Amino acid sequence: MPELPPILTADSITRVGPEAMGAIVVNGSHGGIYAAYVAAKLRVGAAIFNDAAVGRDNAGIAGLDYLEALGVPAAAVGHDTARIGDGSDMMVRGVITHANPAAIALGCRGGMTCRDAGAALQAAGPCGREPPPALEAAFLLIGEAPVVWALDSASLVSAEHAGTVVVTGSHGGLLGGKPDTALKYDVRAALFNDAGIGIDEAGVTRLPALDARGIAAGTVAAASARIGDARSTYDDGILSRINSCAAALGIAAGMTGREFVAITRRVATERGSLA
């Protein structure tokens, strides 16, 4: 009898390496297209994500259809059953809310525990097809100082973004609850998607962690902007939560993502601290 593929847990699909090939990867990322693309590039056998409250245009689970087209079984647990950004919590508490046809064919269905769904997906066949060429995921929104970047994933924040305003498509949750995962570099201000906020308010836990670093930050409501799409955060997003640093700049919940960016840039100009 052939050996079953392993079940791996990860707090983010961006933190998995070659060991994911052929494995069933239970990860704390949202189920959007960018996260699904990363899973496909890793050649996972199957994947389970967080549904991030599904949100605008079903963006929180759009990756399930993306992976279906590549022959990869995929499912998502409810954001109100397990913490987004926490693969271990998904295994302990997660309950499946959505599955693509390839996963359903293996016995994965809504209402099943994440642990049972992972076991069902171990019957997945060989890795699916290679995904199309890389999705563009980083865009320069405003080139004049203070510079503004749109990054579909917060994992793309690098040294070049230090001191700039970053608008991301990522959820606003810490990875595994660890404050040092809020952002890899100190930016001027940062915007995320609240992923429906969810159980234990996991979708907004980056905000106090960034407060401690003096970084203004906020989340836009998942219902207002497509998670995984930084330009939608900017163009469509309505702020749901902000941290104390953002409030001190005059930013408030209910404002738009564009207003968040405009205020942080204006204050930086007034203070003469440009990037």
Backbone bond lengths (Angstrom), bond angles and torsions (degrees), N, CA, C in turn:
res aa  C-N    CA-C-N  psi(-1)  N-CA   C-N-CA  omega(-1)  CA-C   N-CA-C  phi
1 M - - - 1.465 - - 1.528 108.80 -
2 P 1.350 118.32 129.20 1.469 120.39 -176.66 1.527 110.41 -65.04
3 E 1.321 114.59 147.94 1.464 120.40 179.35 1.521 109.97 -71.55
4 L 1.338 116.62 136.97 1.459 120.99 -179.55 1.527 110.16 -73.04
5 P 1.321 117.16 146.55 1.466 119.25 176.59 1.527 110.01 -66.18
6 P 1.315 117.89 150.84 1.462 120.39 -179.31 1.528 112.02 -72.82
7 I 1.315 115.74 157.43 1.461 122.07 170.72 1.521 107.09 -103.22
8 L 1.321 116.61 118.41 1.455 122.26 179.14 1.522 109.69 -105.96
9 T 1.322 117.14 144.96 1.463 120.69 173.10 1.517 108.68 -115.04
10 A 1.330 115.48 144.12 1.458 121.09 179.52 1.525 108.29 -151.07
11 D 1.325 116.13 148.72 1.460 119.66 179.47 1.520 112.00 -77.52
12 S 1.324 116.58 -18.77 1.464 121.89 176.94 1.521 108.73 -152.51
13 I 1.305 116.76 143.50 1.464 120.14 177.47 1.528 110.11 -66.29
14 T 1.342 117.18 -21.30 1.462 120.59 179.21 1.524 112.20 -77.78
15 R 1.330 117.37 -5.85 1.463 121.27 -179.35 1.522 112.21 -109.30
16 V 1.311 116.33 23.32 1.462 121.62 178.65 1.521 108.01 -112.60
17 G 1.324 116.08 146.50 1.454 120.96 -178.71 1.509 113.37 -115.54
18 P 1.331 117.31 -153.12 1.466 122.05 -176.41 1.522 114.15 -59.14
19 E 1.340 116.57 -21.17 1.462 119.72 179.74 1.531 112.36 -64.01
20 A 1.329 116.45 -13.78 1.469 120.31 -179.04 1.528 112.71 -76.21
21 M 1.317 117.69 -17.39 1.463 119.45 -176.52 1.528 110.69 -58.28
22 G 1.309 115.46 120.81 1.456 121.82 178.27 1.519 114.78 78.97
23 A 1.338 117.50 -6.45 1.460 120.97 -176.98 1.527 111.62 -87.20
24 I 1.329 115.38 164.69 1.451 121.78 171.74 1.523 105.47 -93.97
25 V 1.327 117.27 113.36 1.459 120.99 -172.22 1.527 110.23 -105.93
26 V 1.321 115.08 109.83 1.467 121.78 174.93 1.519 106.26 -92.00
27 N 1.320 116.82 109.85 1.458 119.52 -172.41 1.525 111.62 -130.24
28 G 1.334 114.89 152.87 1.458 120.91 -175.67 1.505 115.31 -82.20
29 S 1.319 118.39 4.71 1.463 120.54 178.19 1.524 111.03 -70.81
30 H 1.337 115.50 157.35 1.465 119.62 170.33 1.522 109.01 -65.56
31 G 1.314 116.02 162.40 1.459 120.14 -178.07 1.515 114.22 -92.57
32 G 1.317 116.96 31.47 1.461 121.32 179.99 1.518 113.29 -77.81
33 I 1.304 115.73 176.73 1.463 121.11 -172.75 1.528 111.93 -65.92
34 Y 1.346 118.12 -40.10 1.460 117.71 -178.22 1.526 110.88 -64.22
35 A 1.326 116.70 -43.05 1.473 119.90 178.59 1.525 110.40 -62.88
36 A 1.318 116.63 -39.06 1.467 120.64 178.58 1.522 110.83 -65.74
37 Y 1.323 116.48 -38.31 1.463 120.70 177.10 1.525 110.76 -59.70
38 V 1.345 116.03 -44.30 1.463 119.92 178.94 1.527 110.21 -61.96
39 A 1.342 116.34 -42.55 1.471 120.12 178.71 1.528 110.75 -61.46
40 A 1.325 116.16 -41.73 1.462 119.84 179.95 1.524 111.47 -65.72
41 K 1.330 117.13 -39.29 1.462 120.62 178.06 1.531 110.88 -63.33
42 L 1.321 116.59 -32.13 1.463 121.16 178.14 1.525 111.76 -76.02
43 R 1.343 116.31 -9.93 1.465 123.33 -178.37 1.532 111.41 59.18
44 V 1.336 115.22 46.23 1.464 119.25 177.09 1.527 110.06 -64.23
45 G 1.335 115.49 155.35 1.459 119.23 174.11 1.510 111.03 -76.02
46 A 1.331 116.34 -36.63 1.461 124.14 177.14 1.519 106.89 -164.26
47 A 1.334 116.52 164.50 1.462 119.75 -178.55 1.516 111.01 -145.23
48 I 1.324 114.81 146.54 1.463 121.92 172.53 1.524 107.61 -124.20
49 F 1.333 115.69 127.36 1.457 123.28 -177.70 1.534 109.90 -114.83
50 N 1.337 115.84 -176.08 1.461 122.66 170.25 1.525 107.46 -100.28
51 D 1.343 117.14 139.34 1.473 117.99 -174.56 1.520 114.01 -78.10
52 A 1.357 117.88 -6.27 1.468 121.97 173.98 1.519 112.84 50.64
53 A 1.330 116.53 34.37 1.471 123.25 -179.70 1.527 112.71 67.76
54 V 1.323 116.41 11.72 1.475 123.59 179.64 1.528 110.57 66.59
55 G 1.331 116.85 -61.64 1.461 120.87 170.22 1.512 116.51 71.33
56 R 1.331 113.68 -166.45 1.461 121.63 -174.90 1.527 111.36 -57.35
57 D 1.306 115.37 132.22 1.465 122.56 177.96 1.530 112.86 55.30
58 N 1.340 116.72 26.73 1.474 121.92 179.94 1.527 112.02 57.79
59 A 1.339 115.98 27.51 1.467 120.00 -173.71 1.522 112.75 -61.99
60 G 1.329 117.92 -30.31 1.453 120.83 -176.83 1.520 114.62 -67.19
61 I 1.339 116.32 -15.66 1.463 120.12 177.99 1.528 112.04 -128.48
62 A 1.328 116.74 11.32 1.467 120.46 -178.05 1.524 111.99 -61.76
63 G 1.327 116.51 -25.64 1.451 120.20 179.80 1.513 113.88 -67.10
64 L 1.337 117.01 -20.72 1.465 119.46 179.12 1.522 110.37 -66.58
65 D 1.334 116.58 -42.27 1.469 120.02 176.55 1.527 110.77 -68.13
66 Y 1.335 116.50 -38.30 1.466 121.13 177.75 1.522 110.08 -57.59
67 L 1.331 116.56 -45.83 1.461 120.22 -179.27 1.524 112.18 -72.70
68 E 1.318 117.26 -32.01 1.469 120.47 176.28 1.526 110.05 -57.43
69 A 1.326 115.92 -42.41 1.464 120.12 -179.40 1.522 112.01 -64.31
70 L 1.327 117.06 -20.55 1.461 121.68 179.21 1.528 111.76 -100.53
71 G 1.327 116.76 3.31 1.458 120.78 178.45 1.517 114.13 79.20
72 V 1.343 116.96 24.42 1.464 120.98 -178.06 1.528 109.73 -109.23
73 P 1.338 118.82 120.17 1.466 120.77 176.28 1.532 110.04 -65.49
74 A 1.329 115.88 137.84 1.468 119.49 -179.05 1.518 109.81 -151.56
75 A 1.325 114.74 150.54 1.458 121.55 -179.92 1.520 108.72 -147.04
76 A 1.338 115.90 173.27 1.463 121.36 178.73 1.512 109.59 -141.65
77 V 1.345 115.48 144.36 1.457 120.74 174.14 1.524 109.01 -96.19
78 G 1.320 116.60 158.19 1.445 121.30 -179.83 1.520 112.80 -70.34
79 H 1.320 116.04 137.02 1.463 121.28 179.91 1.525 111.75 -64.94
80 D 1.334 116.19 -18.90 1.453 120.49 179.02 1.533 111.98 -95.94
81 T 1.349 116.35 7.84 1.471 120.08 176.44 1.518 112.76 -112.48
82 A 1.326 117.56 -23.89 1.470 121.49 -179.16 1.517 109.38 -152.31
83 R 1.326 116.15 150.69 1.464 121.23 -176.62 1.522 111.66 -68.72
84 I 1.323 115.79 128.96 1.455 119.48 171.14 1.527 107.81 -65.87
85 G 1.332 116.22 144.16 1.457 120.56 -177.89 1.514 114.06 81.38
86 D 1.343 117.36 12.76 1.461 120.74 -176.42 1.526 109.74 -141.14
87 G 1.333 116.55 92.11 1.461 121.19 -176.90 1.511 113.21 -63.15
88 S 1.327 117.01 -36.60 1.463 119.98 179.95 1.523 111.25 -65.70
89 D 1.332 116.71 -40.61 1.462 120.00 178.49 1.525 110.73 -65.80
90 M 1.320 116.84 -34.74 1.467 119.97 176.16 1.523 110.48 -60.66
91 M 1.316 116.68 -42.52 1.464 119.71 179.43 1.523 111.99 -65.61
92 V 1.321 116.98 -34.49 1.468 120.88 -177.14 1.521 111.94 -81.02
93 R 1.347 117.25 -44.23 1.465 119.99 -171.50 1.518 115.26 -117.55
94 G 1.327 117.75 -14.44 1.451 120.77 -171.65 1.522 114.77 -63.52
95 V 1.326 115.03 141.51 1.465 122.34 175.45 1.522 107.89 -125.60
96 I 1.315 116.14 131.17 1.466 121.41 -176.56 1.526 110.96 -67.00
97 T 1.342 115.01 133.00 1.466 120.82 175.12 1.523 112.23 -112.24
98 H 1.323 117.06 -29.19 1.470 121.02 -176.59 1.521 109.48 -142.82
99 A 1.326 115.90 147.71 1.469 121.83 176.28 1.519 108.38 -148.77
100 N 1.329 116.62 146.46 1.468 118.25 176.95 1.534 109.37 -84.70
101 P 1.330 117.91 166.44 1.466 119.96 -176.59 1.520 114.42 -55.45
102 A 1.337 116.89 -35.83 1.472 119.39 179.48 1.521 110.79 -64.06
103 A 1.339 116.94 -36.47 1.469 120.64 178.04 1.522 110.88 -74.35
104 I 1.311 116.71 -39.52 1.473 121.10 179.07 1.525 110.28 -60.83
105 A 1.331 115.68 -38.20 1.465 120.09 -179.68 1.530 112.04 -63.27
106 L 1.336 116.29 -21.56 1.462 120.69 179.26 1.533 112.17 -94.90
107 G 1.338 116.02 3.33 1.458 119.98 177.24 1.511 114.59 99.51
108 C 1.328 117.76 4.56 1.458 121.48 177.33 1.526 108.55 -81.20
109 R 1.317 117.33 129.64 1.467 120.08 -175.93 1.528 110.53 -148.80
110 G 1.330 115.28 161.69 1.446 121.56 177.15 1.518 111.56 -59.77
111 G 1.330 116.34 140.57 1.452 121.57 -179.25 1.518 114.01 92.50
112 M 1.309 117.51 -12.41 1.468 122.39 178.98 1.523 109.18 -78.56
113 T 1.318 117.48 147.23 1.461 119.12 175.31 1.524 109.48 -68.74
114 C 1.311 115.49 154.55 1.459 120.37 178.83 1.524 110.64 -60.38
115 R 1.315 116.35 -40.41 1.465 119.98 -179.65 1.532 111.03 -61.28
116 D 1.338 116.15 -44.76 1.465 119.60 179.50 1.528 111.32 -68.08
117 A 1.326 115.70 -36.22 1.466 119.36 178.90 1.522 110.28 -65.28
118 G 1.337 116.64 -41.42 1.456 119.64 177.50 1.510 111.73 -59.36
119 A 1.346 115.95 -40.98 1.465 119.83 179.37 1.530 110.56 -65.47
120 A 1.330 116.95 -39.79 1.462 120.18 178.99 1.525 110.87 -63.72
121 L 1.328 116.37 -38.38 1.461 120.73 -177.30 1.522 112.85 -73.43
122 Q 1.315 117.00 -10.49 1.471 118.92 176.09 1.523 112.25 -66.02
123 A 1.323 116.30 -12.01 1.463 119.84 175.57 1.524 112.12 -82.94
124 A 1.330 116.75 3.44 1.465 120.70 179.91 1.522 110.32 -60.01
125 G 1.317 115.62 147.65 1.462 121.55 179.45 1.522 111.62 -80.50
126 P 1.333 117.15 -161.55 1.460 121.50 179.41 1.523 111.44 -57.63
127 C 1.321 116.22 160.69 1.465 121.72 -178.56 1.519 111.03 -52.37
128 G 1.314 115.88 147.13 1.458 121.35 179.55 1.515 112.02 -71.50
129 R 1.315 115.51 -173.68 1.458 121.43 -177.31 1.528 111.83 -72.46
130 E 1.316 115.21 155.30 1.469 122.14 175.45 1.530 108.31 -63.47
131 P 1.346 117.84 137.14 1.464 119.37 179.37 1.515 111.53 -72.09
132 P 1.330 116.99 165.14 1.467 120.31 175.54 1.526 110.45 -59.96
133 P 1.331 117.24 171.53 1.469 120.39 178.72 1.522 111.71 -51.68
134 A 1.318 116.11 157.81 1.460 123.05 -173.24 1.521 112.96 -48.61
135 L 1.319 113.94 135.68 1.455 119.99 172.83 1.519 108.31 -72.74
136 E 1.342 116.69 136.57 1.460 119.34 173.28 1.514 107.16 -65.35
137 A 1.296 117.93 132.38 1.464 119.40 -173.88 1.525 113.59 -134.57
138 A 1.332 118.11 -1.58 1.463 121.70 179.27 1.520 109.03 -132.37
139 F 1.312 115.86 129.47 1.459 121.15 -175.55 1.524 109.29 -137.42
140 L 1.320 116.61 134.92 1.459 121.33 174.85 1.524 107.44 -82.96
141 L 1.322 117.07 108.86 1.464 120.88 -178.13 1.520 112.08 -78.25
142 I 1.336 115.68 -46.31 1.465 121.32 -178.30 1.525 107.54 -136.35
143 G 1.320 116.07 117.42 1.455 120.51 -174.74 1.512 114.81 -86.36
144 E 1.350 116.63 -20.19 1.459 119.60 179.45 1.530 109.41 -80.86
145 A 1.338 115.65 141.87 1.466 119.36 179.31 1.536 110.52 -63.89
146 P 1.327 116.09 138.96 1.461 129.52 -4.51 1.539 111.73 -70.99
147 V 1.315 115.31 127.96 1.460 122.64 -175.44 1.535 110.86 -69.98
148 V 1.342 115.61 145.77 1.465 120.94 178.54 1.523 109.19 -127.36
149 W 1.330 116.11 127.67 1.461 122.71 177.53 1.521 110.89 -111.43
150 A 1.323 115.87 143.84 1.457 122.21 170.10 1.523 107.09 -108.88
151 L 1.324 116.92 117.60 1.466 122.81 -177.38 1.524 108.51 -123.37
152 D 1.327 116.84 118.81 1.459 119.63 -176.88 1.523 112.40 -63.04
153 S 1.322 117.17 -24.01 1.462 121.89 176.83 1.518 109.82 -132.25
154 A 1.331 116.42 135.44 1.464 120.22 176.62 1.519 110.99 -64.53
155 S 1.334 117.69 -18.61 1.467 120.64 177.65 1.526 111.36 -65.18
156 L 1.335 117.54 -16.16 1.455 121.71 -178.84 1.519 112.83 -85.11
157 V 1.336 118.01 -7.33 1.462 120.52 178.24 1.527 108.98 -62.80
158 S 1.334 115.70 126.61 1.462 121.06 -176.89 1.524 109.67 -132.57
159 A 1.320 115.82 -177.67 1.461 120.69 -177.84 1.525 111.81 -57.72
160 E 1.323 117.82 -31.70 1.467 119.83 -178.61 1.523 112.57 -67.58
161 H 1.335 116.94 -16.62 1.464 120.46 -178.82 1.524 112.64 -94.41
162 A 1.320 117.10 -3.53 1.464 120.35 179.21 1.522 109.56 -58.13
163 G 1.332 116.08 132.03 1.457 120.94 178.22 1.511 114.99 81.23
164 T 1.330 118.01 -0.67 1.469 121.08 177.94 1.527 109.66 -101.27
165 V 1.317 115.78 172.80 1.467 121.49 172.63 1.520 106.90 -92.42
166 V 1.331 116.92 127.61 1.459 119.57 179.07 1.529 109.78 -116.98
167 V 1.306 114.13 128.42 1.461 122.36 176.05 1.518 105.74 -108.09
168 T 1.322 117.99 117.52 1.460 119.91 -174.65 1.523 111.81 -113.60
169 G 1.329 114.30 164.23 1.459 120.48 172.90 1.512 111.42 -98.23
170 S 1.328 116.78 -0.30 1.459 121.63 -176.21 1.518 112.48 -74.36
171 H 1.335 115.23 159.93 1.459 119.90 172.30 1.527 109.22 -70.41
172 G 1.326 115.66 159.64 1.454 120.74 -177.15 1.508 113.81 -91.92
173 G 1.328 117.81 25.09 1.458 121.59 -177.73 1.512 113.19 -99.88
174 L 1.324 116.18 144.94 1.455 121.25 172.73 1.522 109.44 -68.16
175 L 1.299 117.33 152.76 1.463 121.83 177.59 1.523 108.75 -88.65
176 G 1.314 115.38 117.08 1.456 119.79 -177.67 1.513 113.33 63.52
177 G 1.341 116.99 19.08 1.453 121.44 179.77 1.514 114.89 73.46
178 K 1.329 117.98 12.24 1.467 121.59 -174.82 1.531 110.87 -92.50
179 P 1.342 117.95 119.92 1.472 121.22 -176.99 1.524 114.23 -56.52
180 D 1.343 117.50 -32.51 1.460 118.99 -177.25 1.524 113.18 -70.71
181 T 1.335 117.59 -6.31 1.473 119.87 178.06 1.528 112.35 -92.22
182 A 1.333 117.60 1.62 1.475 120.25 -177.25 1.526 110.75 -57.65
183 L 1.329 116.74 -46.93 1.463 123.71 173.84 1.522 107.54 -160.72
184 K 1.328 115.99 146.43 1.457 119.54 -177.32 1.525 113.31 -75.52
185 Y 1.343 116.62 -26.02 1.460 121.04 -178.32 1.520 109.85 -132.43
186 D 1.342 115.52 156.61 1.458 120.61 179.64 1.525 109.81 -80.95
187 V 1.306 115.65 106.81 1.456 121.80 176.30 1.522 108.44 -94.77
188 R 1.335 116.72 173.10 1.466 120.31 177.99 1.531 110.54 -74.68
189 A 1.319 116.59 -42.68 1.462 122.19 -179.64 1.517 107.71 -158.70
190 A 1.336 116.15 155.59 1.460 119.53 -176.42 1.520 110.65 -144.40
191 L 1.323 113.96 143.95 1.461 120.94 -179.28 1.526 108.65 -127.81
192 F 1.339 115.65 138.78 1.460 122.88 -177.38 1.524 109.68 -132.72
193 N 1.340 115.54 178.69 1.463 122.71 173.16 1.522 107.44 -102.38
194 D 1.337 118.68 139.43 1.466 119.33 -174.98 1.528 113.94 -81.15
195 A 1.341 117.90 -3.98 1.469 121.98 176.19 1.527 112.10 52.20
196 G 1.342 115.69 31.96 1.453 119.59 -179.45 1.516 113.50 78.42
197 I 1.339 116.61 5.80 1.474 125.15 -177.02 1.527 110.44 65.72
198 G 1.330 118.02 -59.85 1.454 121.24 168.56 1.516 116.03 75.56
199 I 1.324 113.94 -172.98 1.462 122.10 -176.62 1.528 110.36 -60.66
200 D 1.327 116.23 139.62 1.465 122.63 -178.65 1.529 112.35 58.23
201 E 1.346 116.43 18.84 1.469 122.20 -176.94 1.528 111.54 51.14
202 A 1.324 115.37 35.61 1.466 120.92 -174.96 1.522 112.88 -61.99
203 G 1.320 117.71 -28.71 1.459 120.48 -174.48 1.512 115.76 -71.73
204 V 1.337 117.31 -5.04 1.467 119.41 -178.58 1.533 112.08 -128.44
205 T 1.316 118.10 16.15 1.467 120.48 -174.06 1.527 114.52 -73.60
206 R 1.318 118.04 -11.97 1.473 118.26 175.00 1.531 111.39 -69.04
207 L 1.320 116.75 -25.94 1.465 119.78 -170.80 1.528 113.02 -62.71
208 P 1.337 120.54 -52.44 1.467 118.50 177.26 1.524 113.09 -64.64
209 A 1.317 117.06 -32.07 1.465 119.88 178.34 1.525 110.17 -64.37
210 L 1.322 117.72 -37.08 1.465 120.68 178.50 1.522 111.14 -76.86
211 D 1.328 117.16 -30.05 1.472 120.59 172.22 1.522 110.19 -54.34
212 A 1.314 115.79 -44.32 1.463 121.02 -177.58 1.525 111.81 -63.22
213 R 1.329 116.83 -20.12 1.467 121.82 178.51 1.525 112.05 -101.50
214 G 1.341 116.99 4.88 1.456 121.01 178.44 1.507 114.09 74.85
215 I 1.328 117.25 25.03 1.466 121.93 -177.32 1.527 109.74 -107.96
216 A 1.332 116.54 121.49 1.459 121.28 175.96 1.524 108.87 -66.64
217 A 1.327 116.00 132.88 1.463 119.09 -176.99 1.519 110.49 -150.17
218 G 1.320 114.56 155.39 1.456 120.41 177.40 1.512 110.42 -155.50
219 T 1.316 114.59 170.96 1.469 121.32 174.16 1.510 109.06 -124.81
220 V 1.324 115.65 148.61 1.463 120.77 171.27 1.524 107.83 -101.97
221 A 1.307 116.70 152.51 1.456 121.08 -178.35 1.518 111.13 -67.10
222 A 1.324 116.40 137.03 1.463 120.91 179.48 1.525 111.70 -59.36
223 A 1.322 116.90 -29.56 1.462 120.37 179.90 1.523 111.96 -74.00
224 S 1.341 116.72 -16.03 1.467 119.55 -176.09 1.517 113.20 -97.00
225 A 1.326 118.13 -27.17 1.468 121.74 -175.35 1.515 109.93 -139.98
226 R 1.333 115.96 150.08 1.464 120.86 -179.07 1.522 110.61 -74.60
227 I 1.330 116.90 119.86 1.451 119.91 176.69 1.529 109.17 -64.84
228 G 1.324 116.39 143.21 1.462 120.57 -176.59 1.516 113.61 85.68
229 D 1.335 117.73 0.02 1.470 122.76 -176.24 1.527 107.88 -127.82
230 A 1.320 117.00 95.57 1.463 121.50 -174.76 1.520 112.44 -62.25
231 R 1.323 117.05 -34.77 1.461 118.36 -179.90 1.521 111.50 -69.13
232 S 1.337 117.14 -29.28 1.461 119.88 173.92 1.525 110.59 -70.50
233 T 1.346 117.02 -36.43 1.471 120.33 174.34 1.521 109.54 -54.85
234 Y 1.323 115.86 -44.19 1.466 121.51 -177.54 1.531 111.71 -74.52
235 D 1.317 117.15 -46.98 1.465 121.29 -173.62 1.528 113.87 -78.49
236 D 1.338 116.77 -35.34 1.463 120.95 -170.68 1.527 114.27 -114.41
237 G 1.325 117.28 -20.47 1.452 121.20 -167.86 1.523 115.37 -65.13
238 I 1.328 115.19 140.52 1.458 123.88 172.21 1.526 107.58 -116.59
239 L 1.306 116.62 125.46 1.459 120.72 -175.33 1.530 111.73 -63.35
240 S 1.336 114.93 131.62 1.464 121.26 177.38 1.515 111.76 -106.55
241 R 1.332 116.91 -36.30 1.462 122.63 179.51 1.530 108.95 -141.73
242 I 1.320 115.40 149.36 1.465 121.23 174.20 1.522 107.73 -137.93
243 N 1.328 116.12 160.42 1.456 118.41 174.99 1.524 110.45 -97.40
244 S 1.320 116.91 177.56 1.465 121.50 -174.93 1.524 112.11 -63.82
245 C 1.327 116.56 -36.81 1.469 119.44 178.79 1.519 111.47 -62.67
246 A 1.318 116.83 -38.73 1.463 120.49 178.07 1.519 110.59 -69.56
247 A 1.335 116.54 -41.52 1.469 120.21 179.11 1.518 111.09 -60.43
248 A 1.320 116.66 -35.82 1.465 121.06 -179.47 1.527 112.22 -66.01
249 L 1.325 116.68 -19.27 1.472 121.13 178.10 1.522 111.82 -89.30
250 G 1.343 116.71 -4.35 1.459 120.46 -178.22 1.514 113.90 95.63
251 I 1.326 116.64 10.48 1.470 121.81 177.78 1.523 108.55 -84.01
252 A 1.335 116.15 144.21 1.461 120.30 -178.56 1.524 110.40 -143.30
253 A 1.327 115.60 153.44 1.464 120.89 174.31 1.529 108.47 -57.70
254 G 1.328 115.35 143.45 1.460 120.82 -177.51 1.515 112.83 99.95
255 M 1.336 116.68 -19.40 1.464 120.23 174.81 1.522 109.34 -72.83
256 T 1.313 116.75 167.51 1.461 121.40 178.64 1.526 110.82 -89.95
257 G 1.327 115.05 163.72 1.454 119.65 174.41 1.524 111.46 -59.81
258 R 1.319 116.64 -37.62 1.459 120.77 178.27 1.532 111.06 -62.62
259 E 1.335 116.14 -39.86 1.462 119.41 178.75 1.530 111.15 -66.29
260 F 1.323 116.92 -39.60 1.465 120.67 176.12 1.523 109.96 -55.24
261 V 1.325 116.47 -48.07 1.461 121.26 -178.91 1.522 110.72 -65.41
262 A 1.326 117.22 -44.83 1.466 120.91 -177.77 1.528 111.45 -61.55
263 I 1.325 116.78 -42.34 1.465 120.14 -178.60 1.526 110.89 -68.21
264 T 1.320 117.61 -44.33 1.467 119.01 -179.43 1.528 110.77 -64.37
265 R 1.322 117.74 -35.65 1.460 120.59 178.14 1.534 110.86 -70.71
266 R 1.326 116.17 -41.80 1.469 119.72 179.54 1.525 111.29 -61.61
267 V 1.323 116.17 -45.55 1.464 119.59 -179.62 1.527 110.60 -63.11
268 A 1.317 116.77 -41.16 1.469 120.43 179.03 1.517 110.45 -61.28
269 T 1.329 117.08 -40.18 1.470 121.57 179.44 1.515 110.53 -66.18
270 E 1.337 115.94 -44.06 1.462 120.39 -179.65 1.520 111.84 -63.47
271 R 1.324 115.86 -34.02 1.465 119.98 -178.95 1.525 112.35 -86.97
272 G 1.339 115.19 -5.38 1.455 119.55 178.13 1.497 114.49 71.05
273 S 1.363 116.59 25.27 1.468 120.15 179.88 1.521 108.28 -115.81
274 L 1.300 116.03 87.26 1.461 121.50 -175.43 1.529 111.30 -101.64
275 A 1.358 114.55 152.89 1.475 119.83 175.75 1.499 108.47 -130.95
